[in-house]
Amino acid sequence: TVDRSKSLSAFWTDLAAHRHRLTVVTMTEFGRRVQENDSEGTDHGAASYMMVLSGAVTGGKMYGDWPGLAPADLTLGDLTVATDNRQVLSEILAARHGQNDVSAVFPTLAYQPLGLFA
């Protein structure tokens, strides 16, 4: 994890002159489970995290509500999804392309900005 954060930091430093038009998103394609699965891992759950790095992003905070880790807060043993990743990605598309109609990319999504960009 430390090496990955150093790599991302170096990448961001190298592109300092372009930050105003750059957005980097990190996310995983699968979520996390609270309890270990049969292979003693916590992967292949429903929810995870996303990070957005941009010179234009309103950062320094978590978007969405933390659902908790109590058994009643879980969805079939998985972390509960608090924010649809399509909402984050659609807001980036809208901010970068000046177009709030993201139906060509996410046809079933009702676009609701989270306030990621100032």
C-alpha positions as CSV (number, residue, x, y, z in Angstrom):
1,T,0.0,0.0,0.0
2,V,2.8,2.4,0.8
3,D,4.5,1.8,-2.6
4,R,1.2,2.4,-4.4
5,S,0.6,5.7,-2.5
6,K,4.1,6.8,-3.4
7,S,3.5,5.9,-7.0
8,L,0.3,7.9,-7.1
9,S,2.0,10.8,-5.4
10,A,4.9,10.8,-7.9
11,F,2.5,10.6,-10.8
12,W,0.5,13.6,-9.4
13,T,3.8,15.5,-8.8
14,D,5.0,14.9,-12.3
15,L,1.7,16.2,-13.8
16,A,1.5,19.3,-11.6
17,A,1.2,21.6,-14.6
18,H,-1.8,19.7,-15.9
19,R,-3.8,19.2,-12.7
20,H,-6.5,21.7,-13.8
21,R,-7.5,19.4,-16.6
22,L,-6.7,16.0,-15.0
23,T,-8.9,13.7,-13.0
24,V,-7.7,10.4,-11.6
25,V,-10.0,7.8,-10.2
26,T,-8.9,4.7,-8.3
27,M,-11.4,2.0,-7.6
28,T,-11.7,-1.8,-7.4
29,E,-13.9,-3.9,-9.5
30,F,-15.1,-5.9,-6.5
31,G,-16.1,-5.0,-2.9
32,R,-15.1,-6.2,0.5
33,R,-16.7,-8.5,3.0
34,V,-16.5,-7.9,6.7
35,Q,-15.9,-11.6,7.5
36,E,-13.4,-13.8,5.8
37,N,-14.6,-15.9,2.9
38,D,-13.8,-19.6,2.2
39,S,-10.4,-18.7,0.9
40,E,-9.6,-16.7,4.1
41,G,-9.9,-13.4,2.2
42,T,-12.3,-10.5,2.4
43,D,-12.7,-9.8,-1.3
44,H,-15.7,-10.3,-3.6
45,G,-18.1,-8.3,-1.6
46,A,-20.5,-5.6,-2.7
47,A,-19.0,-2.3,-1.5
48,S,-15.6,-0.8,-1.6
49,Y,-14.0,2.6,-2.0
50,M,-13.2,5.1,-4.7
51,M,-10.7,7.9,-4.6
52,V,-10.9,10.9,-6.9
53,L,-7.8,13.1,-7.4
54,S,-8.1,16.3,-9.4
55,G,-7.0,19.9,-9.2
56,A,-10.7,20.8,-9.5
57,V,-12.2,18.4,-7.0
58,T,-13.7,19.5,-3.7
59,G,-11.6,17.1,-1.7
60,G,-10.6,16.2,1.8
61,K,-13.8,14.5,2.7
62,M,-15.8,11.3,2.3
63,Y,-18.9,11.4,0.1
64,G,-21.8,9.2,1.2
65,D,-22.9,8.0,4.5
66,W,-21.0,5.3,6.4
67,P,-23.4,2.4,6.8
68,G,-21.5,0.7,9.7
69,L,-20.2,-2.7,10.3
70,A,-22.8,-4.1,12.7
71,P,-24.5,-7.3,11.4
72,A,-27.7,-5.3,10.9
73,D,-25.8,-2.8,8.7
74,L,-24.5,-5.4,6.3
75,T,-26.0,-6.7,3.1
76,L,-25.7,-10.5,3.0
77,G,-22.4,-10.1,5.0
78,D,-21.0,-7.4,2.7
79,L,-20.4,-3.8,3.3
80,T,-23.5,-1.9,2.2
81,V,-23.1,0.3,-0.9
82,A,-23.4,4.0,0.2
83,T,-22.7,5.7,-3.1
84,D,-23.2,4.3,-6.6
85,N,-19.9,4.5,-8.4
86,R,-21.8,5.6,-11.5
87,Q,-22.8,8.8,-9.7
88,V,-19.1,9.6,-9.1
89,L,-18.1,8.8,-12.7
90,S,-21.1,10.6,-14.2
91,E,-20.2,13.7,-12.2
92,I,-16.7,13.6,-13.6
93,L,-18.0,13.2,-17.1
94,A,-20.4,16.1,-16.6
95,A,-17.7,18.4,-15.1
96,R,-15.1,17.5,-17.7
97,H,-17.4,17.7,-20.7
98,G,-19.9,20.3,-19.6
99,Q,-22.8,17.9,-20.3
100,N,-25.2,16.8,-17.6
101,D,-26.9,14.2,-19.9
102,V,-24.8,11.1,-19.1
103,S,-27.4,8.7,-20.5
104,A,-25.2,7.7,-23.4
105,V,-22.7,6.2,-20.8
106,F,-25.2,5.3,-18.0
107,P,-28.6,4.9,-19.6
108,T,-30.4,3.7,-16.4
109,L,-28.9,6.3,-14.0
110,A,-30.7,9.4,-12.8
111,Y,-27.9,11.9,-12.7
112,Q,-27.6,13.5,-9.2
113,P,-24.4,15.4,-8.6
114,L,-22.6,14.8,-5.3
115,G,-20.8,18.1,-5.3
116,L,-17.4,16.7,-6.1
117,F,-16.3,19.8,-8.1
118,A,-16.3,23.4,-7.0
